[in-house]
Amino acid sequence: MSLNGKYAVGIALTFILLVLFMLYSIPLINLYFNSRILTAELFFYNRLSLWILLLLILFYNFFIENRSFIIWEDKKYPLTFYIGAVLFLYLICAFGGAFLNAAIMYLSGEKISKRLLEFKILFGNNYFLIIFTCLTAGVIEELLMRAYIQPRIEKIYNSPVAGIVVSALLFGILHSTYGTIGQIVIPFFIGIVFALFYKKYSNIKILIICHFLIDFISIMAMNFIDVKHLSLLNL
């Protein structure tokens, strides 16, 4: 099999596993622990399972692709650039997400995702779970969607645009489990912003930090304001 063929299989494997883990890990965990409701402890195991998924993709990369997991070597920047980039990306995603959310809710009359309402109760003031959940989302999703999938799609199709758009589209589809249009469109928008940044600046650490902050601030906000005012939650 050619290297591009191996890349294509790796991309398909990554996306399929992510979908399966998103859809079925919670029901399987509930079944294993004989629980009918999702508790904070069981949700922790759900997030932990995503690290296992990352290990599987790393295994495939090491033994099958036999290439560096991160194709685009991370560029080094001064601390001021890190701070400015994280702040800039966060503001674009927060305000852009809020605008899209408001527009979608106004045009479609869409209600708040039931899953977000469940999370409002689930997280509460469990700061360990909040931090672990946000860290998992930031590390796993950025390593897989941006560092792994995006450059491989670009190499397969020899098109930076394909890498940006397809990786963002897959990122949006992954969030369809929230059950609303907004929770697909907003992650797609964030995926485009992150992919453009990654293509231009080739630094995955900045994206991981920003992704963590988006989730962390959104979850923490649920403790203080009504969930209907939240623009996005990217778990």
ZIDA-V597112 format. One record per residue. SS is DSSP state (a for helix, b for strand, c for the rest). Layout:
ss: <SS,SS>
This chain:
ss: <c,c,a,a,a,a,a,a,a,a,a,a,a,a,a,a,a,a,a,a,a,a,a,a,a,a,a,a,a,a,a,a,c,c,c,c,c,c,c,a,a,a,a,a,a,a,a,a,a,a,a,a,a,a,a,a,a,a,a,a,a,a,a,a,a,c,c,c,c,c,c,c,c,c,c,c,c,c,a,a,a,a,a,a,a,a,a,a,a,a,a,a,a,a,a,a,a,a,a,a,a,a,a,a,a,a,a,a,c,c,c,c,c,a,a,a,a,a,a,a,a,a,a,c,c,c,a,a,a,a,a,a,a,a,a,a,a,a,a,a,a,a,a,a,a,a,a,a,a,a,a,a,a,a,a,a,a,c,c,a,a,a,a,a,a,a,a,a,a,a,a,a,a,a,a,a,a,a,c,c,c,a,a,a,a,a,a,a,a,a,a,a,a,a,a,a,a,a,a,a,a,c,c,a,a,a,a,a,a,a,a,a,a,a,a,a,a,a,a,a,a,c,c,c,c,c,a,a,a,c,c,c,c,c,c>
